[in-house]
């Protein structure tokens, strides 16, 4: 991962993200009302993640709803909300066993439906995968043996630690999980939640106020998939494209939280 951090264009993306994050953390509202900013960032991040998964609801609709079981879109929004809330509770588990944390995230996304045999564990041979967004990109679906091997490799890298910037690590975790689609469902929202865990756990965004999911949604599904194809290619150019896309998404998420801070400041005045 450290090698990825040195690819042409990546240091510039890392610097731009760092400056943006410093700006929102330095906002005067953060000294007194950081909890409110965190809550709003979580809500907006969940809405953005659900939008990418096909449930593009207005923010106020997400805010006012309490029943997320009525239909497929409602279940998608509910899963995104639960994942965003759970991500902050899994930092210690993630450091020890990322695969265990992912299994927990999938169980949370599924709403705790433990009687479904595919919930909370990676898929087995012959089991279907419901991930229509990634299917549009025509990225080959790895078989379960390859998924297990690549998850082991990713886990080893994460547990060993790295000098790579948080942006790079988060982008790799996000891209790898999207391409692997290790579970039968909710892989997109889960991958974005895992990126959030990396950004928080790395210290880049310890208060979880920089919702990259907002930026990913704002940049659009077409751009998201094009950048993901770059990651799936494995080429240096493709990796730079994906990392840069994740960096821009994070900057846009920061911009959203700066706007929240400004709104809170106006209200306080």
TORMARVEX-874261 format. One record per residue (C-alpha): residue number from 1; residue in three letters; x, y, z. Coordinates in nm, 2 decimals. Each point is the difference from the previous one (the first is absolute). Example, Ala and Ser with C-alpha at 12.3 -4.5 7.8 and 13.67 -1.06 7.14 Angstrom:
BEGIN
@num: 1, residuo: ALA, X: 1.23, Y: -0.45, Z: 0.78
@num: 2, residuo: SER, X: 0.14, Y: 0.34, Z: -0.07
***
This chain:
BEGIN
@num: 1, residuo: UNK, X: 0.00, Y: 0.00, Z: 0.00
@num: 2, residuo: UNK, X: 0.29, Y: 0.24, Z: 0.06
@num: 3, residuo: UNK, X: 0.10, Y: -0.05, Z: -0.36
@num: 4, residuo: UNK, X: -0.35, Y: 0.11, Z: -0.10
@num: 5, residuo: UNK, X: 0.04, Y: 0.31, Z: 0.21
@num: 6, residuo: UNK, X: 0.30, Y: 0.11, Z: -0.21
@num: 7, residuo: UNK, X: -0.16, Y: -0.04, Z: -0.34
@num: 8, residuo: UNK, X: -0.02, Y: 0.32, Z: -0.21
@num: 9, residuo: UNK, X: -0.29, Y: 0.21, Z: 0.10
@num: 10, residuo: UNK, X: -0.07, Y: -0.19, Z: 0.33
@num: 11, residuo: UNK, X: 0.20, Y: 0.23, Z: 0.23
@num: 12, residuo: UNK, X: -0.19, Y: 0.30, Z: -0.14
@num: 13, residuo: UNK, X: -0.33, Y: -0.17, Z: 0.08
@num: 14, residuo: UNK, X: 0.12, Y: -0.09, Z: 0.35
@num: 15, residuo: UNK, X: 0.11, Y: 0.36, Z: 0.06
@num: 16, residuo: UNK, X: -0.33, Y: 0.14, Z: -0.13
@num: 17, residuo: UNK, X: -0.20, Y: -0.23, Z: 0.23
@num: 18, residuo: UNK, X: 0.22, Y: 0.09, Z: 0.30
@num: 19, residuo: UNK, X: -0.06, Y: 0.37, Z: -0.06
@num: 20, residuo: UNK, X: -0.37, Y: -0.05, Z: -0.03
@num: 21, residuo: UNK, X: -0.03, Y: -0.21, Z: 0.31
@num: 22, residuo: UNK, X: 0.21, Y: 0.25, Z: 0.20
@num: 23, residuo: UNK, X: -0.24, Y: 0.28, Z: -0.11
@num: 24, residuo: UNK, X: -0.31, Y: -0.17, Z: 0.13
@num: 25, residuo: UNK, X: 0.17, Y: -0.11, Z: 0.33
@num: 26, residuo: UNK, X: 0.12, Y: 0.36, Z: 0.05
@num: 27, residuo: UNK, X: -0.35, Y: 0.14, Z: -0.03
@num: 28, residuo: UNK, X: -0.11, Y: 0.19, Z: 0.31
@num: 29, residuo: UNK, X: -0.32, Y: -0.20, Z: 0.02
@num: 30, residuo: UNK, X: 0.19, Y: -0.32, Z: 0.05
@num: 31, residuo: UNK, X: 0.12, Y: 0.12, Z: 0.34
@num: 32, residuo: UNK, X: -0.35, Y: 0.01, Z: 0.14
@num: 33, residuo: UNK, X: -0.23, Y: -0.21, Z: -0.22
@num: 34, residuo: UNK, X: 0.21, Y: -0.28, Z: -0.15
@num: 35, residuo: UNK, X: -0.26, Y: -0.26, Z: 0.10
@num: 36, residuo: UNK, X: -0.26, Y: 0.17, Z: -0.21
@num: 37, residuo: UNK, X: 0.23, Y: 0.02, Z: -0.30
@num: 38, residuo: UNK, X: 0.08, Y: -0.37, Z: 0.04
@num: 39, residuo: UNK, X: -0.36, Y: -0.10, Z: 0.01
@num: 40, residuo: UNK, X: -0.08, Y: 0.21, Z: -0.30
@num: 41, residuo: UNK, X: 0.30, Y: -0.14, Z: -0.19
@num: 42, residuo: UNK, X: -0.12, Y: -0.36, Z: 0.08
@num: 43, residuo: UNK, X: -0.35, Y: 0.07, Z: -0.13
@num: 44, residuo: UNK, X: 0.13, Y: 0.17, Z: -0.32
@num: 45, residuo: UNK, X: 0.26, Y: -0.27, Z: -0.05
@num: 46, residuo: UNK, X: -0.26, Y: -0.28, Z: 0.02
@num: 47, residuo: UNK, X: -0.23, Y: 0.19, Z: -0.24
@num: 48, residuo: UNK, X: 0.29, Y: 0.02, Z: -0.25
@num: 49, residuo: UNK, X: 0.09, Y: -0.37, Z: 0.04
@num: 50, residuo: UNK, X: -0.36, Y: -0.10, Z: -0.05
@num: 51, residuo: UNK, X: -0.03, Y: 0.22, Z: -0.31
@num: 52, residuo: UNK, X: 0.29, Y: -0.18, Z: -0.16
@num: 53, residuo: UNK, X: -0.17, Y: -0.33, Z: 0.08
@num: 54, residuo: UNK, X: -0.32, Y: 0.12, Z: -0.19
@num: 55, residuo: UNK, X: -0.20, Y: 0.16, Z: 0.28
@num: 56, residuo: UNK, X: 0.05, Y: 0.37, Z: -0.07
@num: 57, residuo: UNK, X: -0.23, Y: 0.16, Z: 0.26
@num: 58, residuo: UNK, X: -0.01, Y: 0.36, Z: 0.09
@num: 59, residuo: UNK, X: 0.18, Y: 0.07, Z: 0.32
@num: 60, residuo: UNK, X: -0.31, Y: 0.11, Z: 0.18
@num: 61, residuo: UNK, X: -0.17, Y: -0.32, Z: -0.09
@num: 62, residuo: UNK, X: 0.28, Y: -0.20, Z: 0.16
@num: 63, residuo: UNK, X: -0.02, Y: 0.23, Z: 0.30
@num: 64, residuo: UNK, X: -0.37, Y: -0.04, Z: 0.06
@num: 65, residuo: UNK, X: -0.05, Y: -0.37, Z: -0.07
@num: 66, residuo: UNK, X: 0.00, Y: -0.26, Z: 0.27
@num: 67, residuo: UNK, X: -0.12, Y: -0.31, Z: -0.19
@num: 68, residuo: UNK, X: 0.27, Y: -0.14, Z: -0.24
@num: 69, residuo: UNK, X: -0.16, Y: -0.33, Z: -0.08
@num: 70, residuo: UNK, X: -0.28, Y: 0.09, Z: -0.24
@num: 71, residuo: UNK, X: 0.18, Y: -0.07, Z: -0.33
@num: 72, residuo: UNK, X: 0.34, Y: -0.06, Z: -0.15
@num: 73, residuo: UNK, X: 0.10, Y: 0.37, Z: -0.01
@num: 74, residuo: UNK, X: -0.11, Y: 0.05, Z: 0.37
@num: 75, residuo: UNK, X: 0.21, Y: -0.31, Z: 0.10
@num: 76, residuo: UNK, X: 0.30, Y: 0.15, Z: -0.19
@num: 77, residuo: UNK, X: -0.03, Y: 0.33, Z: 0.18
@num: 78, residuo: UNK, X: -0.04, Y: -0.18, Z: 0.33
@num: 79, residuo: UNK, X: 0.31, Y: -0.22, Z: -0.06
@num: 80, residuo: UNK, X: 0.20, Y: 0.31, Z: -0.08
@num: 81, residuo: UNK, X: -0.11, Y: 0.18, Z: 0.32
@num: 82, residuo: UNK, X: 0.08, Y: -0.31, Z: 0.22
@num: 83, residuo: UNK, X: 0.34, Y: -0.05, Z: -0.16
@num: 84, residuo: UNK, X: 0.09, Y: 0.37, Z: 0.05
@num: 85, residuo: UNK, X: -0.10, Y: -0.03, Z: 0.37
@num: 86, residuo: UNK, X: 0.18, Y: -0.33, Z: 0.05
@num: 87, residuo: UNK, X: 0.33, Y: 0.10, Z: -0.17
@num: 88, residuo: UNK, X: 0.11, Y: 0.22, Z: 0.29
@num: 89, residuo: UNK, X: -0.06, Y: -0.29, Z: 0.24
@num: 90, residuo: UNK, X: 0.23, Y: -0.25, Z: -0.18
@num: 91, residuo: UNK, X: 0.34, Y: 0.17, Z: 0.02
@num: 92, residuo: UNK, X: 0.16, Y: -0.24, Z: 0.25
@num: 93, residuo: UNK, X: -0.14, Y: -0.31, Z: -0.18
@num: 94, residuo: UNK, X: 0.11, Y: 0.14, Z: -0.34
@num: 95, residuo: UNK, X: 0.36, Y: 0.04, Z: 0.13
@num: 96, residuo: UNK, X: 0.01, Y: -0.36, Z: 0.13
@num: 97, residuo: UNK, X: -0.21, Y: -0.18, Z: -0.27
@num: 98, residuo: UNK, X: -0.13, Y: 0.20, Z: -0.30
@num: 99, residuo: UNK, X: -0.18, Y: -0.31, Z: -0.13
@num: 100, residuo: UNK, X: -0.19, Y: -0.03, Z: 0.33
@num: 101, residuo: UNK, X: -0.09, Y: 0.37, Z: -0.02
@num: 102, residuo: UNK, X: -0.13, Y: -0.05, Z: -0.36
@num: 103, residuo: UNK, X: -0.21, Y: -0.29, Z: 0.11
@num: 104, residuo: UNK, X: -0.15, Y: 0.21, Z: 0.27
@num: 105, residuo: UNK, X: -0.07, Y: 0.28, Z: -0.25
@num: 106, residuo: UNK, X: -0.18, Y: -0.23, Z: -0.23
@num: 107, residuo: UNK, X: -0.21, Y: -0.13, Z: 0.28
@num: 108, residuo: UNK, X: -0.09, Y: 0.36, Z: 0.09
@num: 109, residuo: UNK, X: -0.07, Y: 0.09, Z: -0.36
@num: 110, residuo: UNK, X: -0.24, Y: -0.30, Z: -0.02
@num: 111, residuo: UNK, X: -0.19, Y: 0.13, Z: 0.30
@num: 112, residuo: UNK, X: 0.10, Y: -0.29, Z: 0.23
@num: 113, residuo: UNK, X: -0.18, Y: -0.26, Z: -0.20
@num: 114, residuo: UNK, X: 0.21, Y: -0.29, Z: 0.13
@num: 115, residuo: UNK, X: -0.23, Y: -0.27, Z: -0.14
@num: 116, residuo: UNK, X: 0.13, Y: 0.07, Z: -0.35
@num: 117, residuo: UNK, X: 0.30, Y: -0.24, Z: -0.05
@num: 118, residuo: UNK, X: 0.19, Y: 0.25, Z: -0.21
@num: 119, residuo: UNK, X: -0.01, Y: 0.29, Z: 0.25
@num: 120, residuo: UNK, X: 0.32, Y: 0.08, Z: 0.18
@num: 121, residuo: UNK, X: 0.23, Y: -0.22, Z: -0.19
@num: 122, residuo: UNK, X: 0.18, Y: 0.01, Z: -0.34
@num: 123, residuo: UNK, X: -0.18, Y: -0.17, Z: -0.29
@num: 124, residuo: UNK, X: 0.06, Y: -0.35, Z: -0.10
@num: 125, residuo: UNK, X: 0.03, Y: -0.16, Z: -0.34
@num: 126, residuo: UNK, X: -0.33, Y: 0.02, Z: -0.19
@num: 127, residuo: UNK, X: -0.16, Y: 0.26, Z: 0.22
@num: 128, residuo: UNK, X: -0.13, Y: 0.31, Z: -0.19
@num: 129, residuo: UNK, X: 0.12, Y: 0.36, Z: 0.05
@num: 130, residuo: UNK, X: -0.25, Y: 0.28, Z: -0.01
@num: 131, residuo: UNK, X: 0.22, Y: 0.30, Z: -0.09
@num: 132, residuo: UNK, X: -0.15, Y: 0.16, Z: -0.32
@num: 133, residuo: UNK, X: 0.21, Y: 0.32, Z: 0.01
@num: 134, residuo: UNK, X: 0.33, Y: -0.19, Z: -0.03
@num: 135, residuo: UNK, X: -0.14, Y: -0.23, Z: -0.25
@num: 136, residuo: UNK, X: -0.05, Y: 0.30, Z: -0.23
@num: 137, residuo: UNK, X: 0.37, Y: 0.05, Z: 0.00
@num: 138, residuo: UNK, X: 0.05, Y: -0.36, Z: -0.12
@num: 139, residuo: UNK, X: 0.27, Y: -0.07, Z: 0.25
@num: 140, residuo: UNK, X: 0.04, Y: -0.38, Z: 0.02
@num: 141, residuo: UNK, X: -0.14, Y: -0.16, Z: 0.31
@num: 142, residuo: UNK, X: 0.28, Y: -0.19, Z: 0.18
@num: 143, residuo: UNK, X: -0.08, Y: -0.35, Z: 0.12
@num: 144, residuo: UNK, X: -0.02, Y: -0.06, Z: 0.38
@num: 145, residuo: UNK, X: 0.36, Y: -0.15, Z: 0.01
@num: 146, residuo: UNK, X: 0.14, Y: 0.32, Z: -0.15
@num: 147, residuo: UNK, X: -0.21, Y: 0.21, Z: 0.23
@num: 148, residuo: UNK, X: 0.13, Y: -0.18, Z: 0.30
@num: 149, residuo: UNK, X: 0.36, Y: 0.03, Z: -0.11
@num: 150, residuo: UNK, X: -0.02, Y: 0.37, Z: -0.08
@num: 151, residuo: UNK, X: -0.18, Y: 0.07, Z: 0.33
@num: 152, residuo: UNK, X: 0.28, Y: -0.18, Z: 0.18
@num: 153, residuo: UNK, X: 0.25, Y: 0.21, Z: -0.18
@num: 154, residuo: UNK, X: -0.18, Y: 0.32, Z: 0.07
@num: 155, residuo: UNK, X: -0.04, Y: -0.09, Z: 0.37
@num: 156, residuo: UNK, X: 0.37, Y: -0.08, Z: 0.02
@num: 157, residuo: UNK, X: 0.09, Y: 0.34, Z: -0.14
@num: 158, residuo: UNK, X: -0.24, Y: 0.18, Z: 0.23
@num: 159, residuo: UNK, X: 0.12, Y: -0.18, Z: 0.31
@num: 160, residuo: UNK, X: 0.36, Y: 0.05, Z: -0.08
@num: 161, residuo: UNK, X: -0.04, Y: 0.37, Z: -0.03
@num: 162, residuo: UNK, X: 0.12, Y: 0.23, Z: -0.27
@num: 163, residuo: UNK, X: 0.15, Y: 0.34, Z: -0.05
@num: 164, residuo: UNK, X: -0.24, Y: 0.07, Z: -0.29
@num: 165, residuo: UNK, X: -0.23, Y: 0.30, Z: 0.05
@num: 166, residuo: UNK, X: -0.35, Y: -0.07, Z: 0.13
@num: 167, residuo: UNK, X: -0.15, Y: 0.11, Z: -0.33
@num: 168, residuo: UNK, X: 0.19, Y: -0.28, Z: -0.18
@num: 169, residuo: UNK, X: -0.08, Y: -0.27, Z: 0.25
@num: 170, residuo: UNK, X: -0.37, Y: 0.10, Z: 0.01
@num: 171, residuo: UNK, X: -0.01, Y: 0.00, Z: -0.38
@num: 172, residuo: UNK, X: 0.16, Y: -0.34, Z: -0.03
@num: 173, residuo: UNK, X: -0.24, Y: -0.15, Z: 0.26
@num: 174, residuo: UNK, X: -0.30, Y: 0.16, Z: -0.17
@num: 175, residuo: UNK, X: 0.11, Y: -0.11, Z: -0.35
@num: 176, residuo: UNK, X: 0.10, Y: -0.35, Z: 0.10
@num: 177, residuo: UNK, X: -0.33, Y: -0.08, Z: 0.18
@num: 178, residuo: UNK, X: -0.20, Y: 0.14, Z: -0.29
@num: 179, residuo: UNK, X: 0.19, Y: -0.21, Z: -0.25
@num: 180, residuo: UNK, X: -0.01, Y: -0.31, Z: 0.21
@num: 181, residuo: UNK, X: -0.37, Y: 0.02, Z: 0.10
@num: 182, residuo: UNK, X: 0.07, Y: -0.24, Z: 0.28
@num: 183, residuo: UNK, X: -0.36, Y: -0.02, Z: 0.12
@num: 184, residuo: UNK, X: -0.32, Y: -0.08, Z: -0.17
@num: 185, residuo: UNK, X: -0.14, Y: 0.35, Z: 0.05
@num: 186, residuo: UNK, X: 0.07, Y: 0.35, Z: 0.13
@num: 187, residuo: UNK, X: 0.36, Y: -0.01, Z: -0.13
@num: 188, residuo: UNK, X: 0.00, Y: 0.36, Z: -0.12
@num: 189, residuo: UNK, X: -0.13, Y: 0.16, Z: 0.33
@num: 190, residuo: UNK, X: 0.23, Y: -0.23, Z: 0.19
@num: 191, residuo: UNK, X: 0.31, Y: 0.10, Z: -0.20
@num: 192, residuo: UNK, X: -0.08, Y: 0.37, Z: 0.06
@num: 193, residuo: UNK, X: -0.05, Y: -0.06, Z: 0.37
@num: 194, residuo: UNK, X: 0.34, Y: -0.18, Z: 0.01
@num: 195, residuo: UNK, X: 0.16, Y: 0.30, Z: -0.16
@num: 196, residuo: UNK, X: -0.16, Y: 0.21, Z: 0.28
@num: 197, residuo: UNK, X: 0.15, Y: -0.22, Z: 0.26
@num: 198, residuo: UNK, X: 0.35, Y: 0.03, Z: -0.15
@num: 199, residuo: UNK, X: -0.02, Y: 0.38, Z: -0.02
@num: 200, residuo: UNK, X: -0.12, Y: 0.02, Z: 0.37
@num: 201, residuo: UNK, X: 0.24, Y: -0.26, Z: 0.13
@num: 202, residuo: UNK, X: 0.30, Y: 0.16, Z: -0.18
@num: 203, residuo: UNK, X: -0.05, Y: 0.33, Z: 0.19
@num: 204, residuo: UNK, X: -0.07, Y: 0.19, Z: -0.32
@num: 205, residuo: UNK, X: -0.37, Y: 0.04, Z: 0.10
@num: 206, residuo: UNK, X: -0.02, Y: -0.11, Z: 0.36
@num: 207, residuo: UNK, X: -0.34, Y: 0.16, Z: 0.06
@num: 208, residuo: UNK, X: -0.15, Y: -0.14, Z: -0.32
@num: 209, residuo: UNK, X: -0.10, Y: 0.33, Z: -0.14
@num: 210, residuo: UNK, X: 0.13, Y: -0.04, Z: -0.35
@num: 211, residuo: UNK, X: -0.27, Y: -0.21, Z: -0.19
@num: 212, residuo: UNK, X: 0.18, Y: -0.12, Z: -0.31
@num: 213, residuo: UNK, X: -0.33, Y: -0.17, Z: -0.10
@num: 214, residuo: UNK, X: -0.15, Y: 0.34, Z: -0.06
@num: 215, residuo: UNK, X: 0.28, Y: 0.08, Z: -0.25
@num: 216, residuo: UNK, X: -0.03, Y: -0.34, Z: -0.17
@num: 217, residuo: UNK, X: -0.37, Y: 0.06, Z: -0.06
@num: 218, residuo: UNK, X: 0.06, Y: 0.36, Z: -0.12
@num: 219, residuo: UNK, X: 0.26, Y: -0.12, Z: -0.25
@num: 220, residuo: UNK, X: -0.26, Y: -0.24, Z: -0.14
@num: 221, residuo: UNK, X: -0.03, Y: -0.37, Z: -0.06
@num: 222, residuo: UNK, X: 0.16, Y: 0.02, Z: -0.35
@num: 223, residuo: UNK, X: 0.31, Y: 0.16, Z: 0.13
@num: 224, residuo: UNK, X: 0.01, Y: -0.23, Z: 0.30
@num: 225, residuo: UNK, X: -0.02, Y: -0.31, Z: -0.22
@num: 226, residuo: UNK, X: 0.26, Y: 0.14, Z: -0.25
@num: 227, residuo: UNK, X: 0.24, Y: 0.06, Z: 0.29
@num: 228, residuo: UNK, X: -0.07, Y: -0.35, Z: 0.14
@num: 229, residuo: UNK, X: 0.08, Y: -0.15, Z: -0.34
@num: 230, residuo: UNK, X: 0.34, Y: 0.17, Z: 0.03
@num: 231, residuo: UNK, X: 0.05, Y: -0.17, Z: 0.34
@num: 232, residuo: UNK, X: -0.10, Y: -0.33, Z: -0.14
@num: 233, residuo: UNK, X: 0.25, Y: 0.03, Z: -0.28
@num: 234, residuo: UNK, X: 0.28, Y: -0.01, Z: 0.25
@num: 235, residuo: UNK, X: 0.21, Y: 0.24, Z: -0.21
@num: 236, residuo: UNK, X: 0.18, Y: 0.30, Z: 0.16
@num: 237, residuo: UNK, X: -0.21, Y: 0.23, Z: -0.21
@num: 238, residuo: UNK, X: -0.32, Y: -0.17, Z: 0.11
@num: 239, residuo: UNK, X: 0.10, Y: 0.01, Z: 0.37
@num: 240, residuo: UNK, X: 0.08, Y: 0.37, Z: -0.03
@num: 241, residuo: UNK, X: -0.34, Y: 0.06, Z: -0.16
@num: 242, residuo: UNK, X: -0.18, Y: -0.18, Z: 0.29
@num: 243, residuo: UNK, X: 0.20, Y: 0.15, Z: 0.28
@num: 244, residuo: UNK, X: -0.05, Y: 0.35, Z: -0.16
@num: 245, residuo: UNK, X: -0.37, Y: -0.07, Z: -0.03
@num: 246, residuo: UNK, X: -0.02, Y: -0.10, Z: 0.37
@num: 247, residuo: UNK, X: 0.20, Y: 0.31, Z: 0.09
@num: 248, residuo: UNK, X: -0.24, Y: 0.23, Z: -0.19
@num: 249, residuo: UNK, X: -0.29, Y: -0.17, Z: 0.17
@num: 250, residuo: UNK, X: 0.15, Y: 0.06, Z: 0.34
@num: 251, residuo: UNK, X: 0.06, Y: 0.36, Z: -0.08
@num: 252, residuo: UNK, X: -0.37, Y: 0.04, Z: -0.10
@num: 253, residuo: UNK, X: -0.10, Y: -0.17, Z: 0.32
@num: 254, residuo: UNK, X: 0.21, Y: 0.25, Z: 0.20
@num: 255, residuo: UNK, X: -0.17, Y: 0.28, Z: -0.19
@num: 256, residuo: UNK, X: -0.34, Y: -0.14, Z: 0.11
@num: 257, residuo: UNK, X: 0.11, Y: 0.01, Z: 0.36
@num: 258, residuo: UNK, X: 0.14, Y: 0.35, Z: -0.03
@num: 259, residuo: UNK, X: -0.34, Y: 0.10, Z: -0.12
@num: 260, residuo: UNK, X: -0.16, Y: -0.17, Z: 0.30
@num: 261, residuo: UNK, X: 0.24, Y: 0.19, Z: 0.23
@num: 262, residuo: UNK, X: -0.09, Y: 0.33, Z: -0.17
@num: 263, residuo: UNK, X: -0.37, Y: -0.08, Z: 0.03
@num: 264, residuo: UNK, X: 0.04, Y: -0.08, Z: 0.37
@num: 265, residuo: UNK, X: 0.19, Y: 0.32, Z: 0.05
@num: 266, residuo: UNK, X: -0.27, Y: 0.21, Z: -0.16
@num: 267, residuo: UNK, X: -0.26, Y: -0.17, Z: 0.21
@num: 268, residuo: UNK, X: 0.20, Y: 0.07, Z: 0.32
@num: 269, residuo: UNK, X: 0.03, Y: 0.36, Z: -0.09
***
